[in-house]
Amino acid sequence: MGLWKASFIVPYEVAEIFSTALEDAYAPDALAVSTIETAGSNAPLVKTASDWNEVEAHGLWTVEALYESAPDEAALRAVLAGAESETKHRLTDITIAQMPDEDWVTRSLEGLDPVRAGRFFVYGSHDADKVPAGVIPLLVDAGQAFGTGHHATTTGCLEFISELVRPGAKPNALDIGTGTGVLAIALAKLTHCNVLASDIDPVAVKVTIANARANGVGAFVKARTAKGFGHPALKSGAPYDLIIANILARPLVSLAPSFRSHLDFGGTLILSGILRTQETMVTSAMRMQGLMLVGRKPKGDWVTLRIQG
């Protein structure tokens, strides 16, 4: 059965407030939420924590949310009532439509070239003959989970792993939001030690297990379905020397206290899924827990952060 999409148009100034309301809602629970420019105007420069980024500060933007089943419009309006009250902007039409029944992830990733990230070389099975000598190969075919190494967030995490983890090291490592398992697999192939991986999506957990086996590290990678640290295995495995979380900025902020309580003293956090405009929000939340920024890898609109406990 295809996915369902709910969408509406709002001014740029309030788009983030409305999209956040959809992201935070449990009923209906969105698989993904995005904002897309609909009608822009002149684009002034907006100062961020890192540098100057040009964004559309005016115009109309479309807010879209994907759902596994058709969302009820009355439920959506109830979820968005708070955003309407906060912004004083009243929504008019909400469009709800079924998406074609296709494997969008696989379709969008078909034909992607291999990626070199530090010591790692991420490739699909169709590019097995392109693996160069002297790299750590990571076989990840396009499938029903995020994370093939092609996105800037995944690449940034792989580069930090390559720089920070010495071959033969035995860190107690956790990969939150594992997707295809590429980061957990990279750690396992580099260290030949056990790595615990988790994802909120049970499909991603199955994909991770299959990919770990395909890469010869099935015995080292254990995957669990969990939201945040909401699984006994994640809690019992603490404290961790290394935690990697390539998810989204707002979930990272909400997990800041849990990162502090599950990270060993002097341990390392590698955080990604963060837009540059959200960097200050994330680093501030970490700093409040005594977790300090010690490195960053900006790539396009995204940034990957290295945090020290």
C-alpha positions in Angstrom: 0.0 0.0 0.0 1.3 3.5 -0.9 2.1 6.2 1.5 -0.2 9.2 2.2 0.9 12.8 2.0 -0.7 15.8 3.8 0.3 19.2 2.7 -0.6 22.9 3.1 0.9 26.3 2.3 2.0 28.9 4.9 4.3 31.9 5.0 8.0 31.2 5.4 8.1 32.9 8.8 5.8 30.3 10.4 6.7 27.2 8.3 9.0 25.7 10.9 6.5 26.1 13.7 3.9 24.2 11.7 6.3 21.5 10.6 7.5 21.0 14.2 3.9 20.5 15.3 3.6 17.7 12.8 7.0 16.2 13.8 6.1 16.1 17.5 2.6 14.7 17.1 2.0 11.0 18.0 -1.5 10.8 16.5 -1.2 10.9 13.6 2.5 9.9 13.6 4.4 11.3 10.6 7.1 9.2 8.9 8.8 12.4 7.7 8.1 16.1 7.5 9.6 18.6 5.1 9.2 22.2 4.0 9.6 23.2 0.4 9.7 26.7 -1.2 6.5 27.4 -3.1 6.8 31.1 -4.0 9.8 33.1 -3.0 11.0 36.6 -3.2 14.3 38.4 -2.6 16.6 36.3 -0.4 18.4 38.3 2.3 21.4 36.9 4.2 20.7 35.3 7.6 23.5 35.0 10.1 23.9 31.5 11.6 26.3 30.2 14.2 28.9 29.1 11.6 28.8 31.3 8.6 26.5 33.3 6.3 23.8 31.2 4.6 21.4 32.5 2.0 17.8 31.5 2.7 14.4 32.6 1.6 13.2 34.8 4.5 10.0 35.7 2.7 7.5 34.0 0.4 5.2 31.0 0.7 6.3 27.5 1.6 4.6 24.1 1.5 4.7 21.9 4.5 4.5 18.2 3.7 4.1 15.1 5.9 4.2 11.5 5.0 2.0 8.8 6.7 1.7 5.1 6.5 -2.1 5.4 6.3 -4.5 8.2 5.5 -4.4 10.8 8.2 -7.7 12.2 9.5 -8.0 15.9 8.6 -9.8 16.7 11.9 -6.9 15.1 13.8 -4.3 17.0 11.8 -6.2 20.3 12.5 -6.2 19.5 16.2 -2.4 18.9 16.1 -1.9 22.2 14.2 -4.2 24.2 16.4 -1.4 25.2 18.8 0.7 26.4 15.9 -2.2 28.5 14.6 -2.6 30.0 18.0 1.1 30.8 18.4 1.6 32.3 14.9 -1.9 33.9 14.5 -2.0 32.2 11.1 -5.1 30.3 10.2 -4.8 27.4 7.9 -7.2 27.2 5.0 -6.9 24.0 2.9 -5.1 20.8 3.9 -4.5 18.4 1.0 -4.5 14.7 1.7 -3.5 12.4 -1.1 -2.2 8.8 -1.5 1.3 8.5 -3.0 1.9 5.9 -5.8 2.8 2.5 -4.4 6.6 2.5 -5.1 9.8 1.8 -3.1 10.9 5.4 -3.1 14.1 4.8 -1.2 15.4 2.2 -3.6 14.3 4.2 -6.7 16.0 7.4 -5.5 19.3 5.6 -4.8 19.6 3.4 -7.9 22.7 4.0 -9.9 24.5 6.0 -7.2 28.3 5.9 -7.5 30.6 4.5 -4.8 31.6 6.9 -2.0 35.1 7.3 -0.4 34.9 8.6 3.2 38.1 8.5 5.1 39.4 4.9 5.1 36.0 3.6 4.1 34.6 2.8 0.6 30.9 2.5 0.4 29.6 0.7 -2.7 26.6 -1.3 -4.1 26.9 -4.9 -5.3 26.8 -3.6 -8.9 30.1 -1.8 -8.2 32.0 -4.7 -6.6 34.7 -4.5 -9.3 35.4 -0.8 -8.4 36.6 -1.4 -4.9 40.2 -0.1 -4.7 43.0 -1.6 -2.7 43.8 -0.3 0.8 40.3 0.7 1.9 37.7 -0.8 4.3 34.9 -1.8 1.9 31.3 -1.3 3.0 28.7 -3.1 0.9 25.4 -1.3 1.1 22.8 -1.7 -1.6 19.9 0.7 -1.9 16.9 -0.5 0.0 14.1 0.3 2.5 16.3 2.2 5.0 18.3 5.4 5.1 22.1 5.5 5.0 24.2 4.4 2.0 27.1 6.8 2.6 25.9 9.2 -0.2 24.2 11.7 2.1 26.4 14.4 3.7 25.3 13.3 7.2 26.4 9.7 6.8 29.7 10.7 5.1 30.5 13.1 7.9 30.0 10.3 10.5 32.2 7.9 8.5 35.0 10.5 8.3 34.9 11.1 12.0 34.9 7.3 12.7 37.9 7.0 10.3 39.8 9.7 12.1 39.0 8.9 15.7 38.9 5.1 16.0 42.3 3.4 15.6 42.4 -0.1 14.1 42.4 -2.7 16.9 40.7 -0.3 19.4 37.9 -1.9 21.4 35.4 0.8 22.1 32.0 0.1 23.7 30.0 1.7 20.8 26.3 2.4 20.2 24.8 3.6 16.9 21.4 5.2 17.3 19.2 5.7 14.2 21.2 3.1 12.4 19.2 3.0 9.1 21.0 0.6 6.9 23.6 -0.1 9.6 26.4 1.4 7.6 28.0 3.2 10.6 27.7 0.2 12.9 29.2 -2.0 10.2 32.0 0.5 9.6 32.9 0.3 13.4 32.7 -3.4 13.5 35.0 -3.9 10.4 37.4 -1.3 11.8 37.7 -2.7 15.3 36.3 -6.3 15.2 34.4 -5.6 18.4 30.7 -5.7 19.3 28.6 -2.8 18.2 25.0 -2.2 19.4 22.7 -0.5 16.8 19.2 0.7 17.1 16.4 2.3 15.0 12.9 3.3 15.6 11.9 1.5 12.4 11.8 -2.3 12.6 12.5 -2.6 8.9 15.8 -0.7 9.4 16.7 -3.2 12.1 16.2 -6.1 9.7 18.1 -4.3 7.0 21.0 -3.7 9.4 21.2 -7.4 10.4 21.2 -8.5 6.8 23.8 -5.9 5.8 26.1 -6.8 8.7 26.0 -10.5 7.5 26.7 -9.4 3.9 29.8 -7.5 5.2 31.1 -10.4 7.2 30.4 -8.8 10.6 27.1 -10.3 11.5 28.6 -11.8 14.7 29.6 -8.3 15.9 26.6 -6.1 15.1 23.5 -6.5 17.3 20.4 -4.4 16.3 17.4 -3.5 18.3 14.1 -1.6 17.6 14.0 1.4 20.0 13.1 5.0 20.2 16.0 6.8 21.8 17.4 4.7 24.7 14.0 3.0 25.1 15.3 -0.6 25.1 16.8 -2.6 28.0 19.8 -3.6 25.8 20.8 0.0 25.3 20.5 0.8 29.0 22.4 -2.3 30.1 25.2 -1.7 27.7 26.1 1.7 29.2 28.4 3.5 29.8 29.5 3.9 26.1 32.9 5.1 25.0 31.4 6.1 21.6 27.8 7.0 20.7 26.9 7.9 17.1 23.4 9.4 16.4 22.6 10.3 12.8 19.0 11.3 13.2 17.5 14.8 13.3 18.3 17.9 15.2 15.2 18.1 17.4 15.4 14.4 18.6 19.1 15.0 19.3 18.2 17.9 21.6 15.6 15.9 23.4 18.1 13.1 23.9 20.8 15.3 25.4 20.2 14.2 29.0 20.2 10.6 27.9 23.5 11.0 26.1 25.0 12.4 29.3 23.8 9.6 31.4 24.8 6.8 29.0 28.2 8.2 27.8 31.3 7.3 29.8 33.4 10.1 31.2 35.6 11.4 28.4 33.6 9.5 25.8 32.7 10.8 22.4 29.4 11.6 20.7 29.2 11.9 16.9 26.0 13.7 16.0 24.5 14.3 12.6 21.3 14.9 10.7 21.8 18.6 11.6 21.2 21.5 9.3 23.8 24.3 9.8 20.9 26.6 10.9 20.2 24.1 13.7 23.8 23.7 14.9 23.6 26.2 17.8 20.4 24.6 19.0 22.1 21.2 19.3 25.4 22.4 20.7 23.6 24.5 23.3 21.5 21.5 24.5 24.7 19.4 24.8 26.6 22.1 26.6 23.8 22.3 29.2 24.6 18.6 30.0 28.3 19.3 30.2 29.0 17.9 26.7 31.3 20.1 24.7 31.8 20.6 21.0 35.3 19.7 19.9 35.0 19.2 16.2 32.7 19.7 13.2 32.4 18.7 9.6 30.2 21.1 7.5 29.1 19.6 4.2 26.7 21.8 2.1 23.7 22.6 4.2 24.5 19.9 6.8 27.0 19.6 9.7 28.3 16.6 11.6 29.5 17.3 15.2 32.0 15.7 17.5 31.1 16.2 21.1 33.2 15.2 24.1 31.9 14.0 27.5 
